[in-house]
Amino acid sequence: MRVPLLDLNGQLAPIRAEILAEITRVMDSSMYIMGPDVAKFEENVAAYCQSPRGIGVSSGTDALLCALMGLGIGPGDKVLTSSYSFFATMGSVLRLGATPVFADIDPRTFNISPAKMRELLSQGDKSIKAVIPVHLYGQCAAMDEIMAIAAEYDLPVVEDAAQAIGACFPVAEAGGVRWQRAGSFGAVGCFSFFPSKNLGGMGDGGMMTVQDEVLAEQLDVIRVHGGKPKYYHGVLGGNFRLDAIQAAILDVKLRYLPDWHKGRRRNAQIYEALFQKTGLVEKGLVALPQAVYRALADDPVNGADYHIYNQFVIRVQDRDALRDYLLQHEVGAEIYYPVPLHRQECLVKTGWQGPALPETDKAAAETLALPIFPELSKDMLEFVVAQILEFYQGRGML
Ligand SMILES: *Cc1c(COP(=O)(O)O)cnc(C)c1O
């Protein structure tokens, strides 16, 4: 059996005709840049993400860059974020001449630790000008505490929600919780439509969700070279536009997104049950991902989007050897991310220094992402777990 890490064909088959019709329609409209398709998709994403405004951009990376430009981040500024993320989280900071400051992660969620954020901020460094929490793998960072800390230090929050469109955080309320979606907490939420994200385009694309109308207007202008009116550039921007054809494709896919999230959660539950039967968890050879908000959802699959499992990431012993074994046995597995941002050459060679990040380093050495896409069959999930079991049995570890 072959189980790829991600196979988009199963997702595409049932919606192929619908998408082709949209592509044809946009082609015949000859409106390829911005226009009504982008505007409609922006409205739909904003509504889905419980935000007043959505601004389509060219990628998740450009969403982060544009957001930081809008907040006036520049040379001499520092941005507090997580080192355990995709490069773009830091790349957007560096490209503006600013430098990152990293707080270590919470080992349970792989997301930035509010306690560590507080520790850093209490040192009184006034050059820290913004915070970027990352909702890694599709589970929200601790947004209640993060927003409270940011408010205390008067720092704008840019959410890197590239892996977390639709993921909800349980906000405590009288009589229970209110599930609030990623990207609706901070000043700007940044989303990616890279093909491997839960909502993936057929090319690059991204979106900013914005809470404040004034900031939204500024970002809207920065997206088009800072020109308003056209050819009059009061501020510096860039070409950060979303293509109409991507917007039209993504707008179709957005309607199916809630079901795809459920499919991923169902697969996560199946994995958990299968792993529990192997003994690997009790032996400490495999640690399953922790869905820390699940207990608050009324149904683990069909209830709130407490986790959208953009990735299903386990911690394992002998990670690199296990990954090689899985690849040899035709099971896709990937390491997100082998080199944390604070160890990336382009940063280190600038002489940058920061505090030790032991949990980040540990995660980078132990984590492994397994196939989790919604169309996987139970047989395929069983095969993946069986291969992992055989790997440890073969080494006499179980
Ligand atoms: C994918 C991703 C990005 C960048 O998105 P692109 O659309 O590929 O530019 C940024 N941050 C995180 C955490 C991501 O996973």
The ligand as an SDF file (V2000), in Angstrom:
LIG
                    3D

 15 15  0  0  0  0  0  0  0  0999 V2000
    2.4710   28.3170    4.7450 C   0  0  0  0  0  0  0  0  0  0  0  0
    2.8980   29.2080    5.8400 C   0  0  0  0  0  0  0  0  0  0  0  0
    3.2490   30.5530    5.6300 C   0  0  0  0  0  0  0  0  0  0  0  0
    3.4350   31.1510    4.2670 C   0  0  0  0  0  0  0  0  0  0  0  0
    2.4150   30.9990    3.3770 O   0  0  0  0  0  0  0  0  0  0  0  0
    2.6920   31.0680    1.8050 P   0  0  0  0  0  0  0  0  0  0  0  0
    1.3330   31.2140    1.2260 O   0  0  0  0  0  0  0  0  0  0  0  0
    3.3570   29.7920    1.4180 O   0  0  0  0  0  0  0  0  0  0  0  0
    3.5450   32.2490    1.5260 O   0  0  0  0  0  0  0  0  0  0  0  0
    3.5190   31.3430    6.7370 C   0  0  0  0  0  0  0  0  0  0  0  0
    3.4840   30.8550    7.9760 N   0  0  0  0  0  0  0  0  0  0  0  0
    3.1850   29.5670    8.2270 C   0  0  0  0  0  0  0  0  0  0  0  0
    3.1340   29.0890    9.6360 C   0  0  0  0  0  0  0  0  0  0  0  0
    2.9020   28.6970    7.1640 C   0  0  0  0  0  0  0  0  0  0  0  0
    2.6240   27.4160    7.4210 O   0  0  0  0  0  0  0  0  0  0  0  0
  1  2  1  0
  2  3  1  0
  2 14  2  0
  3  4  1  0
  3 10  2  0
  4  5  1  0
  5  6  1  0
  6  7  2  0
  6  8  1  0
  6  9  1  0
 10 11  1  0
 11 12  2  0
 12 13  1  0
 12 14  1  0
 14 15  1  0
M  END
$$$$
